[in-house]
Amino acid sequence: MSQEISELRLAQADGGLPTVVAAGSAPGESGVFVFSPRFHGGAHVSATPRLHHICFLLTPCAHVYSRIADQAQLVPKPPRGSLAIQPAGADYTADGHGSAEAIEAIIVAIDPGQFALAAAEGSAFEAELIERFSGRDRALFDVARSLAAECADGFPNGPLFWNGMATTFIESLLVCRCALHGPDFTLGLPLARGDHPGRVGADLDWRSGGRDRA
């Protein structure tokens, strides 16, 4: 496992470690790392991350029980592409039970300094990542899958290609989530304590206002 996400604690239903499909980052200073595990029978993930963790389901689940800091929520039947946001420093756990034999996921880890730099360069100076138990965004999911595939294949397209995808992921996170563009979406889930439209993650939604979300 990459040193950058070595704080992850993982287990599948039999108590063993999951299969690691992809883990790492191309050489350079992208500040983005990817980890893709495959769990059999059930999944447990916990960490107090030093980096921001954006987690995606590659397979649907029967349900996921999650805790982030002092908040907990049961998410029933999260579909393929569902995402959760765990900011750096917020301890979290997630336990998933699959509707299929295996549960696959992608965790994209972002260096907080790189995120802040991208926000400043995009004039989103006050952008702040918040906790989010569940939501969907097709654009982010597509880039996350591309990052995982590139990593699993050993970065065949080189560091420049990886850095470009990493930049796209961070910029997409800022554009799609940042209320500097207005509260375009309302999530049908309880807001995290202190949540407000100026924080990244505050406007995730199941119901897109004309955007393709799946």
Phi, psi and omega in degrees: 000144181298142179302327183295336179235030183290348179283353179295134173246124191229144174204148173255186191301325182275005180089351179277175179279149177288166172284132179267115180275322180206145177199127174136195180206148177291155177304143181133191184238046181291330183074014181236131181231151182231144177219125183233107178259157173237117182259144177250124176086333181172165185223138171232129177226134174211153181187158160245090194287142172276340178247164171289133178249124173247114189249135181235142172269128174269342177231147177292156179238157172292317173192160175229126174259122185234148171229131174234116186056238184259018179243145181222153180201141172265123179254108182279136173049052175295131184277172172305134180095351177300143180232157173225150182241124175237105181293158177304135177089347181267107181295142184213157171223152175214131178236120183240145176237126190273156171267357176233177183296324184236150173245123178245145183215164172231130172247118174259119182255131185239130176296126182303326178294321178292322177297315180296321179296315179296322179296318180295318180293334178266012180062025176253059191300329185262009180297131181221129180287137178239166178292143175211125182284321184200146177181183180216145172205113186298319183297313179297319181298317180297317180291321178300318178296322178294320177298314181296319180294318179298318179294314181299329181273002179083027177057056184295337182267002173087167184298325182297318178296315178300313182299324177295317178294320179298317178297319179299320180297312181295316180296322178294323178297317179293314183291318185281342188242346192272126182283004168299340176266005178098151180283073185288338185231150174234122183278133179278044179223158178300136178283147176294153180300132182083003180295140176203164189294357179266007184246139181296129182106351185284346186237029171295149183208150167278330186257102184278142176278061180092357180271153180278110179232126180202000000 
